[in-house]
Amino acid sequence: MSLTNLESRNAAPASMPAVPLGSLADFDHQPGVRLIFGAGSSMRAGQLARDYGARHVLLVTDPGIVAAGHAGRIQGYLEAAGLDVSIFDQADQNPTNGTIDRCLAVARGPKVDFIIGLGGGSAMDTAKGCNFIFTNGGSIQDYWGHGKASKPMLPFIAIPTTAGTGSECQSFALIADERTHVKMACGDPKAAAKLAILDPELTLSQPRGVTACTGIDTITHAVESAVTKKRNALSLMYAHEALKLSIASFHEVLETPRDVEARSRMQLAAAFAGIAIENSMLGAAHSAANPLTAHYGTIHGIAVGLMLPHVVRFNSEDESARRAYAELASAPELACVSDGEEYAVESLVRRIEALLNLADMPRSLVECGVKQADIPRLAEEAARQWTASFNPRNVTIRDFIGLYEAAMEPRESHTL
């Protein structure tokens, strides 16, 4: 059955039955990130930083953002507000403990009292990681886990220039250990941004490949956060809205990249998915993706997108996860639970696969350079990733071997 035929059955979605309260995890939500959204809102960066008491700002960004002119503009807004600015513009695509050390060297030069992360998740994670050590000392490995910062941290503003990671709405920094290749999730409420400025005009400069990878990352965040063991009423609300926004807008930002309205919806989707992650974490697709990035340089969005359909099918063998996926598919009206959970899950997977094809993503690990003999090592590393512990279905090294083997060859293609 084609995807078009699958969707034709859903012209009049039926109402969804209520989720039993016993299937949802408890939560303690303490929202702390102020969100300012709107085209051109980044022009307020200087005044907003000054309102929070800034005098000397460390601006953390990357070479691509400098080349696009965004770093210079934000620096201008800061200086126009009377603030001194130091710049670290060498944030790596996948920041490591070495990246943090290099950023820290810049921060320790002047009397920095404020930090701004400008760019994608790598710049924001670098800013957070630097903040941990600058204020609390030690090395980034000391903050692997949650709540390990004993002293106050500098105020932090996040200004995303991509619509992907949702790092602007999270209290965690993901930093890779250069020796073990494990991504360390370093989280603390004090590390969260005081303010996130969501200016969709900053995302217009993204090349198509970056738009594709970050968009798939947003979709993966929505799908994974909606089914984890920690999913709760709050995280589901944000995950469902994130998927609804991104499913409707992803093809538009690829086909009409100057469409500010579509860019706006994708940026909101990324932020909402970030809030969902903050409340329910992620799962096995991210665990399987991280070793691919570490060993083959596979871009994160490609890695998670490649593994996501296989993880959804694996997890849907669990009754509770299957129900959660089916309900998620109803948010963008891909299917209705009343049509059957298996049908709804397959509708979700087929739409994900169609979007991967639209984005010209690799559809097999072979295309990423992975050899069959590499799989056992990849599986061992995937099983050690923190996100694996939140996957709705317990996932072992043997399971990861099966997931990687399933991803070695492309499945049937689907199109929108």
N, C-alpha and C positions, 0 to 999 in steps of 0.2 A: 504493500500500500504506500502511495506517495505521501510526502509531508502535506501537500495540498489537500489530499483526500482525508488525511488524519484530522486536519483542522476544520474541514467543512462540517464535521459532526458537532462543532462547538458553537454554532451560531447563537444559541440561547442557553448560556451557562446556567446550570441549576445551582440553587443555594447550597452552600457547604455546611455539613453538620459541624456542630461545635467540637472543638478539641477537648478530650477529657483532661481535666486539670492534673490528674496524676501523671500524665505523659510529659509534663513540662517541668523543667528544673526551676528551683527557687532562684531568685536574683536579688541583688542589692545594688540598685542603679543610682549613682551619684554623678549626674551630668556636670561636667566642669569646663567643657570646651564651648566657648561662645562662637557661634557661626555667623559670619557676615557674607551674604551671597548677593551677587549682582554684577552685571557687566560694568567694568571700570572701577570696581570697588577697591582694587589694589592701590589706586591713587591715594587712598586714605591711610596707607601703611605708616607713614611718618607720624601723622597726628595720633594714630591709635597707639603706636609704640610709646610716644611721649606721654600719652594719657596713663599708660601703665608704669610710668616712672623711668623710662629708658633715657640714658645719657650717651653711652657708648655701646653700639650694637655690633655683634658679630653676625655677619650675613654669610650663611652657609649655602653654597650652590654648586653647580657643576659646569664644565666647559661648554656644554651644549646650550645651557641657559644664558651663559655669557654671550655666546655667538648669536643667539636669537635677540639679544638686546634687552632681555627682561631684567637681568641683574643690574645693568646700568640705570634702567628706569627706576627700579626700586631703591637703589642707592641714592638717586636724585631726590626721590620723595622723602627719604630719611634725612638727608642733609638739608633739604628745604625746611624741615621741621626743627632744625638746629641740633641734630644728633651727629655725633662722630661715628664713623663706620669703618670696621675692619672686615676684610673679605677672605673667606676660604672658598675657592672655586674649583677644588679638585675632588669633589665627592665622587666616589666610584659607583658604577652601576650596581654592584653588589658590595656594599661597604664591609670592610673587615676591621679587625682590631688595629691593623696598621693604618687604615684610613682615619680611624678615630684619633690615633696618636698624632698624625700629621695635622689634623684639624685642631687638636689641643695645643700644638705648638704655636699656632696663630693666635688662639684665644688667650694664651698666657702672655703675649707681648704687651698689649695695652690693658687698661682697666675696664675690661668688658663687664657690663652689668645686664646685658639683654641679648637674646639670641633669636634670629629669624632663619627659618629653613625655607628656601625658595627652590622649587623644582619638583621632581617626582619623589617617590618614597625613599630613594637612596639619599637625597639631600636632607630630607626630614629626619630619617633615621640617624644620619651622621650628626645632625645638630643635637638630637636627643642623646646619642652616645657620648658626644663631647661634653654635654651638660652634666651627665652622671659623674664623669671623672673630674671635670673642672671644679665642681662644687663639693664632691664627696671623696675624691682621691682614689687611689688604687688603680686597678686595670678594669677593662670592660668585662672581663670574665667574672669579676667579683659581683656583678649585678645580673648575672644570668639567673632568671627566675622572676620572682615578683616581690616588690616591697622591700628591697635591700638597701635603698638610699636612706640613711639616717638623718641627713642634714637637708635643709631647704635647697631647692634648685633655682637657677635663674629663670625669670619669666621668658616664655617662648611663644613666638607667633609662627604659625605654619601657613605658607602661601603655596598651594599646589599649582603646578603648571601642566599637570597631566590629570586625566580622569581614570585612575587605576587603583592605587594602593589603599586609599583611605587612611593613610598614616596620620593625616591631619586630625583625625578623630580618635586616635588610639594613644594609649599610654605606654605602648611597647616600642622598642627599637629592635629591629632584626639585624644582628651583626654576625658575620661569618668568622669563625675561628680559622686563621690562615693555616694552622697545622692540621686540624682534624676535619676541616670543611663542614663542620656542623654549624648550622645557623642558630645563634644564641638569641633567645627572646628575652630581652632585658626590659622588665616592666615595673613601673611604679606610678601611682597617681600623681606624684610630683613632677613626673616627666611629661605629662600631657600638656598640650598647648593651652595657653590662656585663651587664645583666639585663633580661629582659622578663617582666612580670607579666601572665599571662593569666587574668583573672578574668571568666568568662562572665556573672556577675551584672551587670557594668557595661554589657553589651550589651542588657540587657532594656529599657532606656529608649529604644532606637532607634525612631523612627517607622517605619511600614511602608515608606515610600519609601526611607529610608536603609538599612534592612535589605535591600531589593531591590537597590539600586545597589551596595552593598558586597559582597553575595553574588555578583552577576554579575561584579564585579571579581575576586573570588577564583577563580571558575570560569575566567575569561579568563586569569588568571595561570597556573593549572594547565595549561590547554590550550596556551598559547603557550610556556611554559618547557619543555614536554615535546618540542618539535620544533625548537628553535633550532639554529643551527650549533654552538653551544657545549654542546649537551645531552650529558650524560655519565651514567655509571651512578648516581652519587649524586643528581644533579638529577632523574633519571627516577623514582627511588624516592620522593622527596618529592612530585613533581608527580602521580604516579599515586595516591598516598595522599590528596593534597589533593583530587583530583577525586572519588575514591571517597567521601570524607567529605561533600563539598559537594553532590554529586548526590543523595545519600541524604537530606540534611537541609535543603536549601534550601526545598523546599515546606513543610516542617514549621515553620520559623521564620516563614514568611509566614502560615500558617494558624493556628498556635498560638504566638504570639509570646512567651508566658510560659514556654515549654518550655525549662528550663535545660539539659537534656540535649542537645536539638537545637542550642541556642545554643553549647554547649560544643564540639560537633563542628564547627560552622562556624568557631569561633574557632581551633581546632586546624588546620582546613583552611587558613585564611588564613595562619597562621604557617608551616605546612609549605610552602605555595606561595611564601611569602617566602624561605624557605631555597632552594627550587628556583631562584627568580629570582637570588639571590645567586650561584648556581653556574652558571647557564646563560643569564641575561638574558631579554629578551622579543622580540617581533617586530612585524610590520606592523600588527596591529590597534591596538596602542598608538601606533604612529607616525601612523596615520590618525586616531586619536581626539584627539590633542593639539591639532591646529589647530581641530577642532570646538569644543573647550572654550575655546580662546583667542579665537575670533571670535564664537561664538554663545552662550557660557556654558553649553554642553551639559555636564551633570554627567558626570564621568569614567566612572562605571559604565554610564550610558546610552550614551555614545559608544563605549566598547570593546565593549559587548554588541551594539550595532547593527552594528558592522563585523566582529565575529568570524566569523559564519557565512560571509561573503563571503571573508574571508582564508583560512579553512580550505579552502574549495573551490578557491581560487586556489593555495594551497600544495600541495594534494593532487595537483596535476598533476606534481609532482616525486615520483619513485619513493620516495626515502628518506623524505621527509616523509609521504607517504601511508602508508607502513609504520608510522611513528612514531604517527600519528593512530590507525591501526587498533589498535595495541597499547594505546594510551591508552584507547580505547573499551572494551577488555576489563577494565580495572581496576574500574569500577562495573558490569560485566557488561551493558553495553549491546549488545555484540556480541562475536563471536569472530573472530580472524584467520582461522581455518579456514573461516569462512563467506564469505571473500573480502574483500580490503582495501577495495574500493570500497563494498561493503555496510556494512562496519564504520565507515568514514568518514561515510557518509550517516546511519547510526544516531546517531553522535556529533553531527552537525550538527542533526538533527531534535530530539534531546533539548535541545540548546542553545536552539533556536528555541522549543520548547515551554516552557522555563523563562522565556525572555524574555516570552512571552505571559502566563504565569502571573503574572509580576511587573508586568504592565501597562506594559511598556516600549514606547517608540516603535519602530516597525519600519521607518521610512523616514527619510531625511534631510530630505525635504520637511516632515515633522512637526517637525523641529528648526529649520526656517526657512531651510534651505540652498537657494540658487538654482542652477540649471544653470550660470549664468555664473560662479559662485564656484569651481567645481571646479578649474580650472587653478591658481589661487592656492593652494587647499588642497593639491593634489597636490605642488606645489613645496615647500611647507612640510613636508609629511609625509615627503618624500624626504630632507629634511635632519635628521630626527629620528634620534637615536643608535640607537634600538632597531631601526630599519630595517636596519642593518648586520648584525644577528644573525638576521634572518628566514631560514628554511631555503631559500627560493627567492629569488634576486636580484630586487629589486623597484625599478623605475624610476619616474620621474614619469609616464610613459605608463601603467604598471601601476596606479599610484594613481588616475589618472583613471578607469581601468576599474573599479576597486573602488568609488570614490565613485558612479559612474554606476549600477553594479549596486545600490547601496544607496539610490538615489533613490526607488524604489518598493518597497513591501512584497512579499515572496514569499508563497507558499502558507503558511497558518497551520497549526501543529501544536499539539496539546494532549497533556497527560499522560494 
